[in-house]
Structures are given as C-alpha cells and as structure tokens.
Amino acid sequence: MTASETAETADPVTGRSSPEAVKILIAGGFGVGKTTMVGSISEIAPLRTEEPLTEAGLGVDDLVGIEEKEATTVALDFGRITVSGDLVLYLFGTPGQQRFWFMWSDLALGALGAVVLVDVRRPRSSFAAIDFFEQRGLPFVVAVNGFHGEHPYPVEAVHDALALSADVPVLLCDARDRGSCRDVLVALIDRLISAAHG
C-alpha cells in the first residue's frame, strides 16, 4: 500500500466509506519520549507495555541524562488518532533499548512512515533509528523533544549534527503537548504525500 492509494471501502450497512488506516512508527533511542508522545496524541487510551527498570538493567541500559526514568517499553506502545473523516493513523511506539531492537523489523511491516524522536542531550541514542529508516527507504521526520520545555539548538544545527539528507524535515516539539505532537504528524503526512506524488 502506498500513500497515494485510497483504501476506502463502502460499509455494506450504512453505505458510507470507511477511512484509510495508515500505520506510523514512533521511534528513537531509550528515554526520548516515545511513550509520552503516543499517550499525548492518542484519542484512545494507549496500549503500553511498560515494565519497571530493575537492577538487572544496570550496566545494560544507558541512564546517563535520564536518571529519573523508572519504567521502560519492552514491546510497543499503541495509539490511534483520526486525522479526518477519511484518514486514521495507527501509532506504534518502538522500544528504545538495544536489546529490543530485533522487534523493529516486525513493527515496521506495513508502516508508511515514521517519526524519529531525538533528545539533543543524547543525540547518539537516535542514530540507530535514523539508520534503520534510511536503509529501508521509509520516509521519516525528526522531532526534537524539548525536555523541560527547552530547545537549546536551532533545527539547522540538529539537522547537520545528525547528518540528515536535505529532504528530511526537523521539527521542534514537546512530546507532552498534543498540539505539538499533531504538528509533527502533519509534517510526516505532508512528506508522505510529497513522496507519493514525486
């Protein structure tokens, strides 16, 4: 399925067309705000697979800069948002720790695009997600999550630091804010539409 295809089908009872369902991944490193973003934007109670961080993760999970983190996603986060009467986004948040990266390929099946969340305090934590989508040719946008509401670097500097291709948009966001998350998803949809017509 491509972004240019319409998957609308008529309901046999009402005669109304059902909306196109589009799968989007929310990816990035450990502790960048993926679970928060899915929860902020989802119109349904999000499905979460969080487990408490334990001593077993000491020396395995990199908690530098996120020492206050108490739980982590071990499989996925799931949410849904209706963009319009003919478009519904299904959001799949990926796990961030390296030991769960094997799940990314399965989660990416059928996805049309992705959001890569970045924490500029730890930009290296998002390199793996960027590489993953670049290698698969899956369109994505980069969203810089401003922890504590701070954005110390302009988008141009982040774009250069992440060595992104010129066509990859970088946006500033706050994963706690529904409107901010919506703007990121709109930018991704715009990119998918452009790719479909390019």
Secondary structure, DSSP 4 states (H G I P E B T S, - for coil): --TT-----B-TTT-PBPPEEEEEEEEESTTSSHHHHHHHH-SSPPEEEEEE--GGGTTTS--TT-TT--EEEEEEEEEEEEEETTEEEEEEEPP-SGGGGGGHHHHHTTEEEEEEEE-TTSGGGGHHHHHHHHHHT--EEEEEE-GGG---S-HHHHHHHTT--TTS-EEEE-TT-HHHHHHHHHHHHHHHHHHHH-
